[in-house]
Amino acid sequence: MGWLLEPSQPAVRYLAMRDLCEETDASELEEARRAIPTRGWVADILSSQRTSGAWVGEDKLYRPKYVSTNWMLLALSDLGVTKEHPRIAKACSLWVERFSRSDGGFNGDGSTKKGEHCLTGNTVRALVKFGFTDEPRVRTAFEWLVNTQKENGGWHCWGSSGSIDAWEGMSAFAVYPRQKWTRSMKTAVERGAEFFLSRELSRQGARYAPWFRFHFPYHYYYDLLVGLDFITALGYVDDRRLGPAVAHLMRKRRRDGRWNLDAVHPDYDNDGRLPRWWEEYRKRYRPFALEGVGQPSKMITLRAATVLKRLGLS
C-alpha cells in the first residue's frame, strides 16, 4: 500500500486513499485530490494540451490514436482529475460538441450521424468521472446505450451481435449514480451482467490471448481486469462464475503484492510486437504509455487491489 501512496504520483495516491484505505481523514483526502494536477502523469499530459483545449491537432480529436484529444481525456478520466480544472472543462466542451450525435450517442471525427457503442460508452464514462453527470447529453447517451443493447444482453462496436470486446457500456453504468438509473437502465445492466458472467468474462470462441494481458491506458480494449473492475463495481461479487477470472488475477500477482503492466496495447505479443494484421494501421497509431511494460504498475495494482477489496479478498 505504501508504494501506491507515494507523493510522486498524486493521482494514484488520491485514488488509493479513496478506494483502498479504510480510514482516511477528509482533509488529507482533499489535499491529495487537489495535488493531482500539480505533478506526475496528469501534469505531464496537461502540459502538452493546446490553447484550444485539444491535443495534437484541433481538426481531429480522434486521430492519431492514441495521443489525440479523445485518448488523452480517457486517460485523464482514470486519474482522478475533474472539470474543476479549467483545462479539463475546456477540452470536454470541445469533445462533447464534436462527438455528440443526433441519435443520442457519441462518435468520433467524421460525417456519420449515428453513435457508436465503443465511443459512446467510453465518452460518457469519462464525462461522468469528470463531473458532467447532469449534462443533458450524458443522460441521453445512457438512454442510447439501453436502446442499442443486443438481444443477447451484449453490445457490439461497428455492427454484428454482442461481444465481450464491447465492454464500454457496462463500464459506463458502473460509474453512473444509481439514483439516476431508470427501470430500463437497471434491466439493461442486469442483462449485460448475465451476458458477461455466462461467459466467465472471457469465454467466447477460442482462447483470445490479449484478454489475459493487463494493460493501461484502457482505450477501448478489453482484458480480464477491465471485466472484473466493472462487474464488481456493479455489485456482482458473489457469483461463482467469476472464479476463473479471479484465479487468473491472483496468478498474476507478484510476490511483493504488485501486478505488472503486461502491455500498453493488448494486441502486442509477449515480445512487444504487434500482429501482422496491424501493419496497415501503423500510420494512424502512436503508442502512449505511462508505465513500462513488464514492470510493476501502479495503475494495474490499484485496479487489481480495488477489485479484490470488493470481493472481500484483500
C-alpha positions in Angstrom: 0.0 0.0 0.0 2.8 2.4 0.8 4.0 2.2 -2.8 0.7 3.4 -4.1 0.6 6.3 -1.5 3.9 7.8 -2.6 3.6 11.5 -3.3 5.4 11.3 -6.7 2.1 10.3 -8.4 -0.6 12.2 -6.6 -3.3 10.7 -8.9 -2.5 7.2 -7.7 -2.1 8.4 -4.1 -5.6 10.0 -4.1 -7.3 7.1 -5.7 -5.6 4.6 -3.3 -6.6 6.7 -0.3 -10.2 7.0 -1.6 -10.7 3.4 -2.7 -8.4 1.2 -0.6 -7.8 2.9 2.8 -10.3 2.0 5.4 -9.9 5.2 7.5 -8.9 8.4 5.7 -9.0 11.9 7.1 -11.3 14.0 4.9 -8.9 17.0 4.9 -6.0 14.7 3.9 -8.0 13.2 1.1 -9.0 16.6 -0.2 -5.4 17.7 0.0 -4.4 14.7 -2.1 -7.2 15.4 -4.6 -6.0 19.0 -5.1 -2.5 17.8 -5.8 -3.5 15.6 -8.7 -2.8 18.2 -11.5 0.3 19.6 -9.9 2.8 16.9 -10.8 3.2 13.5 -12.2 1.2 12.0 -15.1 -1.7 14.4 -15.0 0.6 17.4 -15.1 2.6 15.9 -17.9 -0.5 15.3 -20.1 -1.9 18.7 -19.4 1.4 20.4 -20.3 1.0 19.2 -23.9 -2.6 20.5 -24.3 -3.1 23.3 -26.8 -4.8 26.6 -26.0 -7.9 25.4 -28.0 -8.4 22.6 -25.4 -7.2 19.9 -27.9 -4.1 17.7 -28.0 -2.0 17.2 -31.2 -4.4 19.0 -33.5 -7.7 20.9 -33.5 -9.0 19.5 -36.8 -9.3 15.9 -35.5 -9.9 14.8 -31.9 -9.8 11.1 -32.5 -6.7 10.6 -34.6 -3.9 9.9 -34.4 -4.5 7.0 -32.0 -3.6 7.1 -29.1 -2.3 10.6 -28.5 -5.0 12.9 -29.7 -7.8 14.6 -27.6 -10.1 11.6 -27.3 -7.4 9.3 -25.9 -5.9 11.9 -23.6 -9.2 12.6 -22.0 -9.9 8.9 -21.5 -6.6 8.5 -19.7 -7.1 11.6 -17.6 -10.6 10.5 -16.5 -9.0 7.4 -14.9 -6.5 9.6 -13.0 -9.0 11.4 -10.7 -8.9 14.9 -12.2 -12.3 16.6 -12.7 -13.9 19.5 -14.6 -12.8 21.8 -11.7 -9.6 22.1 -13.6 -10.3 24.7 -16.4 -8.3 22.7 -19.0 -10.4 19.7 -18.4 -13.6 21.7 -18.7 -12.5 23.3 -21.9 -11.4 20.0 -23.5 -14.6 18.3 -22.5 -16.7 21.1 -24.0 -14.9 20.7 -27.3 -15.2 16.9 -27.1 -19.0 16.8 -26.4 -19.7 19.3 -29.2 -17.7 17.4 -31.8 -18.7 13.9 -30.8 -22.4 14.1 -29.9 -24.8 12.7 -32.5 -28.4 13.3 -33.3 -29.5 9.8 -32.2 -28.2 10.4 -28.7 -24.9 8.6 -28.9 -21.3 9.7 -29.5 -19.0 9.1 -32.3 -15.6 10.3 -33.5 -14.5 12.6 -36.3 -16.4 12.1 -39.5 -19.7 12.7 -41.2 -21.7 9.8 -39.7 -24.8 10.9 -37.7 -25.1 7.8 -35.7 -23.5 7.0 -32.3 -21.2 4.0 -31.9 -21.0 1.8 -28.8 -17.3 2.0 -28.0 -17.2 5.8 -28.5 -20.4 6.3 -26.6 -19.5 4.1 -23.6 -16.0 5.5 -23.3 -17.0 9.1 -23.7 -19.9 9.0 -21.3 -17.9 7.1 -18.7 -15.2 9.7 -18.8 -17.7 12.6 -18.7 -19.3 11.1 -15.5 -15.9 10.7 -13.9 -15.0 14.3 -14.8 -18.2 15.5 -13.1 -20.6 16.0 -16.0 -23.3 13.6 -14.7 -26.1 16.2 -15.2 -25.1 17.2 -18.7 -28.2 16.5 -20.8 -26.2 14.7 -23.5 -24.8 12.4 -20.9 -28.3 11.3 -19.8 -29.3 10.9 -23.4 -26.2 8.8 -24.1 -27.2 6.4 -21.3 -30.6 6.0 -22.8 -28.9 5.3 -26.1 -26.9 2.5 -24.5 -30.2 0.9 -23.3 -31.8 1.2 -26.7 -28.8 -0.3 -28.6 -28.3 -3.3 -26.4 -28.4 -6.6 -28.4 -31.0 -9.3 -27.7 -28.4 -11.5 -26.0 -27.6 -8.7 -23.5 -24.3 -7.6 -25.0 -23.3 -4.8 -27.3 -21.0 -4.5 -30.3 -18.9 -1.9 -31.9 -19.4 -1.5 -35.7 -22.4 -3.9 -36.0 -22.8 -7.6 -35.6 -24.0 -9.4 -32.5 -22.9 -8.8 -28.9 -19.3 -9.4 -28.0 -17.2 -9.4 -24.8 -15.0 -6.8 -26.5 -17.9 -4.4 -26.3 -17.5 -3.7 -22.6 -17.7 0.1 -22.5 -21.4 0.4 -21.8 -21.2 -1.7 -18.7 -18.2 0.3 -17.5 -20.2 3.5 -18.1 -23.1 2.2 -16.0 -20.6 1.2 -13.3 -19.8 4.9 -12.6 -23.3 6.3 -13.2 -25.0 7.2 -9.9 -27.6 4.5 -9.1 -30.2 7.1 -8.2 -30.2 8.2 -11.8 -30.9 4.8 -13.2 -34.3 4.3 -14.8 -36.0 0.9 -14.7 -34.9 0.2 -18.3 -31.3 1.0 -17.3 -31.4 -1.4 -14.4 -32.8 -4.1 -16.7 -30.0 -3.4 -19.3 -27.3 -3.7 -16.6 -28.8 -7.0 -15.4 -28.9 -8.4 -18.9 -25.4 -7.2 -19.6 -24.1 -8.7 -16.4 -25.6 -12.1 -17.3 -24.0 -11.8 -20.8 -20.5 -11.4 -19.3 -21.0 -13.8 -16.3 -22.4 -16.5 -18.5 -19.1 -16.3 -20.5 -17.0 -16.1 -17.3 -15.7 -12.8 -18.6 -13.5 -14.4 -21.2 -15.2 -17.5 -22.8 -16.2 -16.6 -26.3 -14.8 -18.8 -29.0 -11.2 -19.9 -28.9 -9.0 -18.5 -26.2 -8.0 -15.0 -27.1 -4.6 -14.1 -25.6 -5.0 -10.3 -25.5 -7.9 -10.6 -23.0 -5.5 -12.2 -20.5 -2.9 -9.3 -20.7 -3.4 -6.4 -18.3 -2.9 -3.1 -20.0 -3.3 0.7 -19.4 -4.5 3.1 -20.6 -7.6 1.0 -21.4 -8.6 2.9 -24.6 -11.3 0.6 -26.0 -9.5 -2.7 -25.4 -10.8 -5.4 -23.1 -8.9 -7.6 -20.7 -10.0 -9.7 -17.7 -9.1 -6.9 -15.2 -11.3 -4.5 -17.1 -14.1 -7.0 -16.9 -13.5 -7.7 -13.2 -13.5 -4.0 -12.5 -16.8 -3.1 -13.9 -18.6 -6.3 -12.9 -17.6 -5.9 -9.2 -18.2 -2.2 -9.3 -21.8 -3.0 -10.3 -22.1 -5.2 -7.3 -21.7 -8.7 -8.7 -19.2 -10.1 -6.2 -20.7 -13.4 -5.1 -21.2 -15.1 -8.5 -19.3 -18.3 -8.8 -18.7 -17.7 -12.5 -16.2 -15.0 -11.5 -13.9 -17.8 -10.3 -11.7 -18.3 -13.4 -11.1 -14.6 -13.8 -10.3 -14.1 -10.1 -7.9 -17.1 -10.3 -6.1 -15.5 -13.2 -5.9 -12.2 -11.3 -4.3 -14.0 -8.3 -1.9 -15.9 -10.5 -0.5 -12.7 -11.9 0.1 -11.2 -8.5 3.8 -10.8 -7.8 5.4 -12.0 -4.6 5.7 -8.4 -3.4 1.9 -7.9 -3.8 2.1 -5.8 -7.0 1.0 -6.5 -10.6 2.9 -5.8 -13.7 1.8 -3.9 -16.8 1.6 -6.7 -19.4 1.1 -4.4 -22.4 0.4 -0.8 -23.5 -1.7 -2.3 -26.2 -3.1 -5.7 -25.5 -2.6 -6.9 -29.1 1.2 -6.8 -28.6 2.6 -10.3 -28.1 4.9 -11.2 -25.2 7.9 -9.9 -27.3 6.3 -6.5 -27.7 5.4 -7.0 -31.3 2.1 -6.2 -33.0 0.4 -8.9 -35.1 0.9 -8.7 -38.9 -2.7 -7.5 -39.5 -1.8 -4.4 -37.6 0.8 -3.2 -40.2 -1.8 -1.4 -42.3 -2.8 0.8 -39.3 0.7 1.9 -38.2 0.4 5.3 -39.8 -2.6 6.1 -37.7 -1.3 4.6 -34.5 1.1 6.2 -31.9 1.7 4.2 -28.7 1.1 6.1 -25.4 2.2 4.7 -22.1 2.5 6.0 -18.5 4.5 3.0 -17.2 6.9 0.4 -18.5 5.8 -2.9 -20.0 6.9 -5.9 -17.8 7.4 -3.6 -14.8 5.3 -3.2 -11.6 2.4 -1.0 -12.5 0.7 1.4 -10.0 -2.4 1.6 -12.2 -2.8 -2.1 -12.6 -2.0 -2.7 -9.0 -4.5 -0.1 -7.9 -7.3 -1.6 -10.0 -6.5 -5.2 -9.0 -6.4 -4.3 -5.3 -9.7 -2.4 -5.6 -11.3 -5.5 -7.3 -10.0 -7.8 -4.5 -11.3 -5.4 -1.8 -14.8 -5.5 -3.4 -14.6 -9.3 -3.5 -13.5 -9.4 0.2 -10.2 -11.0 -0.8 -7.8 -8.1 0.1 
